[in-house]
Amino acid sequence: MNSRELKVKNVKEGSPAYNFGFKPEDKILSINGRKVEDVLDFHFYSIEDNLNITVLRGNRQLEIKTKSSVDFSNGLDFYPMEPRKCGNNCIFCFTDQNPKGLRKNLYFKDEDYRFSFLHGNFVTLTNISQRDLKRIAEQRLTPLYVSIHAVDIAVRKKLLGIKRDDRLLEKIKFLVSNNIELHGQIVLCPGINDNEVLEHTLVTLSQFFPALRSVAVVPVGLTKHRDGLYPLQSVTKEIAAEVLKQGKHIQRQFRKKLKESFVYYSDEFYLKAGKKIPKAHAYGEFWQIENGVGLVRKFIDDFNRGKGDFPDSLVKKKKILIVTGRLAFPVLQKVVIKKLKKIKRLDVDIIAVNNSLYGDSVTVSGLLCGADFISAAENYDADAVIIPAKTLNNNGLFLDDLTINAVEERIKKKIVPVEDFSEVWSQI
C-alpha cells in the first residue's frame, strides 16, 4: 500500500460509515476537495458538516455526501499507516546495535511526526518539511516528542550523522509559536554532548519554555553488537554521579527562573550512580515516564499505596520467583521482597539476570528476552515466575520471538507478566 493513501480495512455493520455505503478496500481520496493522505487527515477534515468524500472503489471513483455532521470514527477501521523512514545515521542508534536474526520490524528506523503525536515516538525533525510543519500547526498535532541531543550545530551533525544544518531551533520556534506542546530528549554520550555542551543545550532550550514543556536526559544504550560502529563510551557509575551533580545545579537554576525543573534525568542515572530516587514532586507531571523518567518512583509509590491490599496469608502454600534485570534488582529487593516475605504461606525469591541478547552492558528489564527467563528459571523450584510485562510486545512476543507458552513449556512453570504486584495474587 502507498504510504500516502488511506485505505479502509473494515466497516462496522450498522455504523454511520456502513449506512453511508463505505466498503472494505475503499481508498479515501479527498474530503471537500482536500486531499486525504492518512487517518489524521480524515479525522481532521471529516468534522465539518456537509461532507463530500471522494472514494476510489476498484477502478471506479464515487462520491459519498452528507448534509450534517456525521461521526465516522467508530465505524471505519483503516489499514495501519506506514511510518516514514529515518534518514539519519546516528552514532548511538540502538537499531544499529541489534543482533542478526530478529524479526524484521526491529531493524526499521522510523522518523515520523505522526507517530510522535499518536504514540509518543521521538523524532529528530531532520526530515520534516515546511509543509509538514504547517500541517502540524493547522491540525493541532500536539504534543510532539523531539530528539534534540545538542543544539550546537557541529555536535548535532556528529551525533545524527548528517552533513547539513537541519535548522532545529527554527523548527522548534515555529512549533511553539503555533502553540504546539513539545517534550525533548537528550541521549547523553560521554565526551560528546555532556558537560558544557549539555548545559549550553539546556539553557538554549529553556527559552522555549513552557511550550517546550520538558527535556529528558537519558544515558546512551550500548550493546555488545557494535562492530564497525562509532566508538562510544558507556555511562559508568562515576559519570552518572557527575551528570546528576551538574543536573542538580541546572535544575536549581531553572526552578528559580521558570518555577519548574524543566530538565529531568532518567531513572538509570540514579540507579547507576547508587543515588536515591527523587520524590514524586521532583518529576512535575511525570511528563516522560514512558522514557524511563520517574518510572521507578511511580512503581515504588504505587506499590506502597497498594501493599495494604495484599493478602496476609495465602490459602495454599506457594513459591514464586521474581526475575528482573540487574538495574531494577536493588529496588525490587529493597521495596518488594521485604513486604512479600511477610505474607504467610508465600515463599519468594528474586534473581537478576544478564542480558544474553544484547550483552552485560544492557541492564534494563524491558530488554530481557525469553531465553533469559528460561536460563534463570529452568532449574529453579517454583510454582510461578514473575516477569516484567514490558518484556512482551502487543502480540505477546519476547524480543527473541518466543511466546509465554513456549517459555512455560521449557521451564515447566507458570509465567506471570506484571506491571503492578497487585495483579499477582489472582494469577499464582
Summary of the structure (lengths in Angstrom):
residues: 428
radius of gyration: 24.6
end to end distance: 44.7
largest distance: 70.3
contacts: 1297
relative contact order: 0.07
helix: 36%
strand: 21%
